[in-house]
Amino acid sequence: MPEAAADSPEQLLETLLRLAFGQGAAGVATLHAYASPKLRSKLGDLSVFERAFGNELYAPLLSSQPVQADPPLIIGDSARSELRVKHTGETAVYQLGMVRAKGGPQAGRWCVSGVFREGVDL
């Protein structure tokens, strides 16, 4: 999947809710496609994304539906949204980071800058 981006944080969130979260391996491919240039440089190609997101920390987000999301909080060229998903009777909470890309084919458009699960030490 080629590099992708959205025109707004709201559009990016809607796309991820539809194509990434709860979609397993296809969801990881979508996260990779919408990853910011900085996140791609840190994690690398799709196989590395698959390993990074293919663990028990991200299983609820990538394997369960529905995912509930707060509207993005936008601060300048960055935004974040809290995500919640029920999985095996518990609620897992994540923070989705988004950023307006500065360069490359995604320049000026919104991308994923990171996803982390709250309450988990890395």
C-alpha positions as CSV (number, residue, x, y, z in Angstrom):
1,M,0.0,0.0,0.0
2,P,1.5,3.4,-1.0
3,E,2.0,6.3,1.5
4,A,-1.4,7.8,2.3
5,A,-2.5,10.9,4.2
6,A,-5.8,12.7,5.1
7,D,-6.9,16.3,4.7
8,S,-7.8,16.7,8.4
9,P,-7.3,14.9,11.7
10,E,-11.1,14.1,11.7
11,Q,-10.8,12.5,8.2
12,L,-7.7,10.5,9.3
13,L,-9.5,9.2,12.4
14,E,-12.6,8.2,10.4
15,T,-10.4,6.3,7.9
16,L,-8.5,4.5,10.7
17,L,-11.7,3.6,12.4
18,R,-13.0,2.1,9.2
19,L,-9.9,0.5,7.7
20,A,-7.3,-0.1,10.5
21,F,-8.8,-0.6,14.0
22,G,-10.4,-4.0,14.3
23,Q,-9.1,-5.2,11.0
24,G,-6.1,-7.4,12.1
25,A,-3.2,-7.6,9.6
26,A,-5.0,-5.4,7.1
27,G,-5.3,-2.8,9.8
28,V,-1.5,-2.9,10.4
29,A,-1.0,-2.3,6.7
30,T,-3.3,0.7,6.9
31,L,-1.4,2.1,9.8
32,H,1.8,1.7,7.9
33,A,0.3,3.5,4.8
34,Y,-0.8,6.4,7.0
35,A,2.3,6.6,9.1
36,S,4.2,9.9,9.1
37,P,7.6,10.0,7.5
38,K,9.2,10.3,11.0
39,L,7.3,7.2,12.3
40,R,8.2,5.2,9.2
41,S,11.9,6.2,9.7
42,K,11.8,4.9,13.3
43,L,9.9,1.7,12.6
44,G,10.8,0.9,9.0
45,D,8.9,-1.2,6.5
46,L,5.6,-3.1,6.9
47,S,7.3,-6.2,8.3
48,V,8.6,-4.2,11.2
49,F,5.1,-2.6,11.8
50,E,3.6,-6.1,11.8
51,R,6.1,-7.1,14.6
52,A,5.6,-3.8,16.5
53,F,1.8,-4.0,16.4
54,G,1.5,-7.8,16.5
55,N,1.7,-8.2,20.3
56,E,-0.8,-8.4,23.2
57,L,-0.7,-4.6,23.8
58,Y,-2.2,-3.8,20.4
59,A,-4.4,-7.0,20.0
60,P,-7.5,-5.3,21.4
61,L,-7.2,-2.3,19.1
62,L,-6.5,-4.4,16.0
63,S,-8.8,-7.3,16.6
64,S,-11.9,-6.0,18.3
65,Q,-14.9,-3.8,17.2
66,P,-16.3,-1.4,17.8
67,V,-13.6,1.1,18.7
68,Q,-14.9,4.3,20.3
69,A,-12.9,7.5,19.7
70,D,-13.0,11.0,21.0
71,P,-12.9,13.8,18.5
72,P,-9.4,14.9,17.8
73,L,-7.9,17.6,20.0
74,I,-5.9,19.7,17.5
75,I,-2.9,21.8,18.7
76,G,-1.1,23.5,15.8
77,D,0.3,20.8,13.5
78,S,-0.4,17.9,15.8
79,A,-3.6,16.2,17.1
80,R,-4.6,13.4,19.4
81,S,-7.6,11.2,20.0
82,E,-8.4,8.8,22.8
83,L,-9.5,5.4,21.6
84,R,-11.4,2.8,23.7
85,V,-12.2,-0.8,22.9
86,K,-13.7,-3.6,24.9
87,H,-11.7,-6.8,24.7
88,T,-12.3,-9.9,26.9
89,G,-14.5,-8.0,29.2
90,E,-12.1,-5.1,29.9
91,T,-11.7,-1.7,28.3
92,A,-8.3,-1.0,26.7
93,V,-7.5,2.7,26.2
94,Y,-5.1,4.1,23.6
95,Q,-3.9,7.5,22.5
96,L,-3.6,8.1,18.8
97,G,-1.2,10.8,17.7
98,M,-1.5,12.6,14.4
99,V,0.7,15.1,12.7
100,R,0.7,17.3,9.7
101,A,3.6,16.1,7.5
102,K,6.2,18.7,6.8
103,G,7.7,17.1,3.6
104,G,7.6,14.3,1.1
105,P,4.5,13.0,-0.7
106,Q,2.3,13.6,2.4
107,A,3.4,17.2,2.9
108,G,0.7,19.4,4.4
109,R,-1.6,16.4,5.1
110,W,-2.3,14.5,8.2
111,C,-0.6,11.2,9.2
112,V,-0.3,8.9,12.2
113,S,2.6,9.9,14.5
114,G,2.1,7.1,17.0
115,V,-0.3,4.9,19.0
116,F,0.2,3.8,22.6
117,R,-1.8,1.9,25.1
118,E,-2.5,3.8,28.3
119,G,-1.5,2.2,31.6
120,V,1.3,0.1,30.1
121,D,5.0,0.7,30.8
122,L,7.1,0.0,27.7
